[in-house]
């Protein structure tokens, strides 16, 4: 019996993720060695062992290659939240935020490389901010759906998502600035416990605040 040919790496989700990771890693190494502006797409493709067309199949630009795992992280977050229907909404979002942090902690060298680059290249800083917004939108959308039918659902969802993302980003920045020495897991866990504690008073607090503003509005 003849052996079946193996599928090409890019034909499976795992293979596509592996290629994206290889290209992104090559890009980060070249940016660190030669500078972002001086590095070309052709150089990245050659270092990663792929063609120029393959690079653009996975990334639209050099900036995108710096955040090579962003789409996978977003997809993982969406899957995690989809599987959390039996869980309370805000704890589920907090758990998703902790899962995102774990992806940074899993490879400190890459995380620190990326952090150094984003401090040096304005376009990368803008890309980083946009990626943060993606998480906040995903969290807000999920919470809004789970709070549907409750008072001030949209407002509560937006405030809660913003608080979770702010806590995550602050802890992540502290960890990166510490050279990956900070206990980021413990710090984020404590910060998110604080967010959940504040959120427990939000339904009444937000409603009262809105009533006060309406009542005090000029005629």
Buried (B, 14 or more C-beta within 10 A) or exposed (E): EEEEEEEEBBEEEEEBBEBBBBBBBBBBBBBBEEEBEEBEBEBBBBBBEBEEEBBEBBBEEBBBBBBBBBBBBBEBBBEBBEEBEEEEBBBBBBBBBBEBBEBBBEBBEBBBBBBBBBEEBEEBEEBBEEBBEBBBBBBBBBBBEBBEEEEBBEBBBBBBBBBBBBBBBEBBEEBBEEEBEBEBBEBBBEBBEEBBEEBEEBBEEBBEEEEEEEEEEEE
